[in-house]
Amino acid sequence: MGLSFGYSDAHDPPYPDDMDAARLRIKTALDAAGVAFLCGWNDFTISVEDRVNKLMGDGVKVLSGVGEEGAAIGRKITGREMPV
């Protein structure tokens, strides 16, 4: 999204205000349509647990870029288990 906004180096947080506003607008539209929001937060200055908590706190339903460690943290928070 950063490139489409004219930012050649805004691929990781923190994002410029206009990109954050666009992210929120997309999430709001998805919520209204009943569609899960897929998002990543590749801020490697914070722990995987903090990234998972940030995303889940933002209402993200499908987390990207947190690996198996992040998936396990998310399952623990939500009480979900792997089906197999």
TORDREN-138388 format. One record per residue: residue number from 1; chain; x, y, z of N, C-alpha, C, O in turn. Coordinates in steps of 0.001 Angstrom, whole numbers, plus 524288, in hexadecimal, padded with zeros to 5 digits. Layout:
N
R   num   chaine    n.px    n.py    n.pz   ca.px   ca.py   ca.pz    c.px    c.py    c.pz    o.px    o.py    o.pz
R   NUM        A       X       Y       Z       X       Y       Z       X       Y       Z       X       Y       Z
...
This chain:
84
R   num   chaine    n.px    n.py    n.pz   ca.px   ca.py   ca.pz    c.px    c.py    c.pz    o.px    o.py    o.pz
R     1        A   8032F   7FB69   80000   80000   80000   80000   80365   804E5   80000   801EE   808DE   7FDBA
R     2        A   807F3   8049D   8028E   80B4F   80932   802C9   80CCC   80B3F   7FD69   80CCE   80FF8   7FC85
R     3        A   80E0B   807B9   7F9DA   80F82   8096E   7F49C   80B0D   80C3A   7F1E4   80BEB   81019   7EF2C
R     4        A   80649   80A52   7F297   801DD   80CDE   7F003   800C4   81247   7F254   7FE3B   81585   7EFD7
R     5        A   802AD   8133E   7F712   80229   8185F   7F979   806F1   81BCD   7F870   80739   82041   7FA3C
R     6        A   80AAD   819AB   7F587   80F4B   81CB5   7F42A   813C8   81C4D   7F806   81779   81F5F   7F7C8
R     7        A   81380   81880   7FB9D   817A7   817AD   7FF6E   81AE8   812FD   7FDC8   818FB   80E96   7FDC0
R     8        A   81FC2   813E4   7FC6E   8230A   80F8B   7FAA2   8250D   80C35   7FF1D   826C7   807CE   7FE3D
R     9        A   824DE   80E36   803E7   82711   80B4C   80846   8234A   80A90   80CD5   82507   80998   81136
R    10        A   81E46   80AFD   80BF5   81A62   80A7C   81027   81803   80507   8104C   81349   80473   810F6
R    11        A   81B49   80103   80FAB   8194B   7FBAF   80F98   8189F   7F95A   81506   815F8   7F562   8159A
R    12        A   81AF1   7FBB4   818FC   81A68   7F9D8   81E5A   818DC   7FE63   821DF   819FA   802E6   820A2
R    13        A   8164C   7FD3C   82642   814C3   80164   829DE   8198B   8041E   82C31   81DCD   801E2   82C50
R    14        A   818DA   808D2   82DFB   8140A   80BDB   82E29   812B4   80E01   828C1   81622   80F4F   825A6
R    15        A   80DA0   80E53   827BE   80BC1   8101C   822AE   80A3B   815E1   822E2   808D1   817E2   82705
R    16        A   80A87   81888   81E6B   80897   81DE9   81E29   802B5   81E10   81F5F   7FFF2   81A32   81E9E
R    17        A   800DF   82281   82139   7FB66   82308   822CA   7F78E   82192   81E80   7F38A   81F2A   81F9A
R    18        A   7F8B5   822FB   8199A   7F4F9   821C1   81571   7F495   81BE4   81470   7F074   819F3   812EB
R    19        A   7F8E3   81911   81549   7F8AB   81360   814BB   7F5A1   810EB   8193E   7F2A0   80D41   81868
R    20        A   7F65E   812E1   81DFF   7F353   810E5   8226A   7ED88   811DF   82191   7EA50   80E85   822CA
R    21        A   7EC2C   81669   81F80   7E6B4   817B3   81E77   7E472   81404   81A5D   7DFFA   81250   81ADD
R    22        A   7E76F   812C6   8165B   7E59D   80F2A   8124B   7E4D0   809B7   81489   7E0F8   8071F   81344
R    23        A   7E866   807F5   817DB   7E7F5   802D8   81A65   7E2F9   8029C   81DA1   7E025   7FEB9   81D6F
R    24        A   7E1E0   806B3   82094   7DD28   806D8   823C3   7D841   806EB   8205B   7D45B   8046A   821A7
R    25        A   7D871   809C2   81C0B   7D3E9   809FF   8187F   7D2C7   80492   81630   7CE44   802F4   815D0
R    26        A   7D6E4   801D2   814AB   7D644   7FC85   81289   7D402   7F8EA   816B0   7D05D   7F5F7   8159C
R    27        A   7D622   7F91E   81B6D   7D438   7F5C5   81FA3   7CE80   7F6F4   820D8   7CB6C   7F359   821A5
R    28        A   7CD0B   7FBE2   820FB   7C7A9   7FD64   82212   7C3F6   7FB3C   81DEB   7BFC0   7F94C   81F32
R    29        A   7C583   7FB8E   818FC   7C248   7F976   814BA   7C1CF   7F38D   81524   7BD98   7F166   8144A
R    30        A   7C60B   7F0EC   8166D   7C5DE   7EB3C   81703   7C263   7E9AE   81B92   7BF50   7E602   81B24
R    31        A   7C2D9   7EC76   81FED   7BF7D   7EB5C   8246B   7B9C1   7EBDE   822EF   7B693   7E888   8244C
R    32        A   7B86F   7F00B   82025   7B304   7F0F9   81E90   7B102   7ECAB   81AF2   7AC5B   7EB74   81AEE
R    33        A   7B488   7EA65   817E6   7B304   7E647   8143C   7B35F   7E0D5   816A8   7B207   7DCF6   81423
R    34        A   7B52F   7E087   81B8F   7B5B5   7DB72   81E18   7BA3A   7D840   81C11   7BA25   7D373   81C56
R    35        A   7BE36   7DAE5   81A05   7C2CB   7D83B   817D8   7C75F   7D8EB   81B99   7C852   7DD37   81D8B
R    36        A   7CA38   7D4A5   81C9D   7CEB4   7D4E2   8201F   7D30A   7D83E   81DC5   7D3F1   7D828   8190C
R    37        A   7D5A7   7DB27   82111   7D9E2   7DEA0   81F7A   7DF10   7DBCE   82018   7E076   7DA40   8246D
R    38        A   7E1F1   7DB1D   81BD3   7E72A   7D8C9   81BE5   7EB17   7DD3A   81C13   7EADE   7E0D3   818E5
R    39        A   7EEAB   7DCF7   81FCA   7F284   7E123   8204F   7F761   7DF0E   822FE   7F722   7DB6F   82626
R    40        A   7FBBE   7E163   821B3   8009F   7E05A   82463   8028E   7E54F   826F3   800D6   7E998   8259D
R    41        A   8061B   7E4BD   82A9C   8087D   7E940   82D2F   80E32   7E7E2   82DFB   80FB9   7E5D6   8320E
R    42        A   8115A   7E911   829FA   816CA   7E75E   829EF   81A6F   7EB3D   82C9A   81E37   7ED1D   82A4B
R    43        A   81937   7EC64   83180   81C8C   7EFBD   834B0   82014   7EC35   837E1   81E8C   7EA40   83BFF
R    44        A   824CD   7EB68   835F5   82856   7E7B7   83872   82B39   7EA0F   83D1A   82ECA   7E7A2   83F39
R    45        A   829AD   7EECF   83EB5   82BDC   7F112   84379   828BE   7EF52   84834   82A43   7F067   84CA2
R    46        A   82458   7EC98   84751   82139   7EA85   84BA1   820DD   7E49C   84B0A   821D5   7E284   846D3
R    47        A   81F7F   7E1F8   84F34   81F48   7DC40   84F33   81AB9   7DA46   84BE7   81719   7DD2C   84AA8
R    48        A   81B00   7D54C   84A8A   816B5   7D2D2   847AF   811B4   7D339   84AE9   80D88   7D44F   848C7
R    49        A   81216   7D25E   84FF8   80D7A   7D2B6   85356   80B20   7D831   8532D   8065C   7D8C5   852E8
R    50        A   80E66   7DC2A   85357   80C67   7E185   85307   809E9   7E29E   84DB9   80601   7E567   84D66
R    51        A   80C2E   7E06B   8498B   809DD   7E127   84458   80488   7DE82   8440E   800D6   7E0C1   841F4
R    52        A   80418   7D9C8   84621   7FF1B   7D701   84629   7FB17   7DA15   84957   7F6A8   7DACD   8479E
R    53        A   7FCA2   7DBE2   84DF2   7F90E   7DEE4   8513A   7F759   7E3E9   84E91   7F2CE   7E56E   84F02
R    54        A   7FADD   7E680   84BD7   7F990   7EB53   8490C   7F585   7EA30   844CF   7F18F   7ECE1   8446A
R    55        A   7F68F   7E628   841A2   7F2FA   7E4D0   83D65   7EDA6   7E32D   83F73   7E9A0   7E4F7   83D84
R    56        A   7ED9E   7DFCB   84359   7E89E   7DDFD   84577   7E5C7   7E279   84828   7E0FB   7E2BD   847F2
R    57        A   7E89A   7E5F1   84AA4   7E63D   7EA88   84D00   7E3CA   7EE1D   848F5   7DFFF   7F0DB   84A11
R    58        A   7E600   7EE14   84439   7E3D9   7F12B   83FE6   7DF38   7EE72   83D4C   7DCD0   7F09B   839BC
R    59        A   7DDF4   7E9A7   83F19   7D98A   7E6D8   83CD6   7DADB   7E3A0   83810   7D759   7E1EF   8353D
R    60        A   7DFDF   7E2C1   8371E   7E17D   7DF8D   832B1   7DFEC   7D9EB   833C9   7E0D8   7D7ED   83811
R    61        A   7DD92   7D75B   82FF5   7DBC2   7D1F8   8309B   7DF7E   7CE04   82E45   7DFA9   7C98D   8300E
R    62        A   7E284   7CF87   82A4E   7E645   7CC13   827C1   7EB87   7CEC9   827FE   7EC60   7D2BD   82563
R    63        A   7EF0F   7CCA8   82B20   7F429   7CF1B   82BED   7F816   7CD15   827F8   7F831   7C86E   826C1
R    64        A   7FB43   7D08D   82600   7FF37   7CF33   82223   8049A   7D096   8243D   80552   7D49E   826C1
R    65        A   8085F   7CD30   8232B   80DCB   7CE68   82467   80F72   7CD70   829FD   81386   7CF5E   82BA5
R    66        A   80C5D   7CA78   82CF5   80DE8   7C976   8325F   80FC0   7C3D8   83333   8115B   7C272   83783
R    67        A   80F8A   7C0AA   82F2B   8118C   7BB58   82F66   80E99   7B7E3   83332   80A84   7B95D   83544
R    68        A   810BD   7B344   83411   80E47   7AF86   83797   80E41   7B189   83D32   80A8D   7B08F   8401B
R    69        A   81259   7B454   83EB9   81278   7B686   84401   80DDD   7BA3A   844D4   80B2B   7B9F2   848CD
R    70        A   80D01   7BDA6   8411A   808AD   7C152   84178   8036E   7BE9F   84138   7FFC2   7C02B   843EA
R    71        A   8030B   7BA8F   83DF8   7FE2E   7B795   83D99   7FCEC   7B504   842D7   7F868   7B4FE   8447F
R    72        A   800D6   7B2E0   8456C   80005   7B071   84A88   7FE49   7B47A   84E8F   7FAE5   7B361   851CA
R    73        A   80090   7B915   84E62   7FF07   7BD46   851FC   7F95D   7BED4   850EF   7F650   7BF7D   85497
R    74        A   7F7F3   7BF6B   84BF6   7F29F   7C0CF   84A8D   7EEB8   7BCB0   84C39   7EA82   7BDF6   84E28
R    75        A   7F01A   7B7B0   84B7B   7EC93   7B37D   84D2C   7EBD8   7B397   85310   7E78A   7B2A5   854FC
R    76        A   7EFFF   7B4B9   855EF   7EF9B   7B4F4   85BA5   7EBF5   7B96C   85D42   7E8BA   7B8C5   860C2
R    77        A   7EC77   7BDED   85ABB   7E92C   7C270   85BF9   7E36D   7C149   85AD6   7E000   7C2A0   85DEF
R    78        A   7E264   7BECE   85662   7DCF8   7BDD8   854BF   7DAB1   7B8C5   856D9   7D5F6   7B7F1   8569C
R    79        A   7DE0A   7B55F   858E9   7DC2A   7B050   85AD7   7DB2D   7AC6A   85688   7D8D4   7A852   85774
R    80        A   7DCF4   7ADA3   851C9   7DC39   7AA11   84D64   7E082   7A5F2   84D61   7E4C2   7A6CF   84F75
R    81        A   7DF5C   7A178   84B09   7E324   79D44   84A8A   7E3BD   79BCD   844D8   7E035   79CAC   841B3
R    82        A   7E831   79997   84387   7E8FB   79790   83E43   7E54E   792EB   83D7A   7E4A8   78FBB   84104
R    83        A   7E2E8   79284   838E0   7DF42   78E38   837F8   7E1E0   788E1   83799   7DF33   784E6   837EB
R    84        A   7E6F0   788B0   836F1   7E9A4   783A4   8367D   7EDDA   78334   83A85   7F08F   77F3D   83AC2
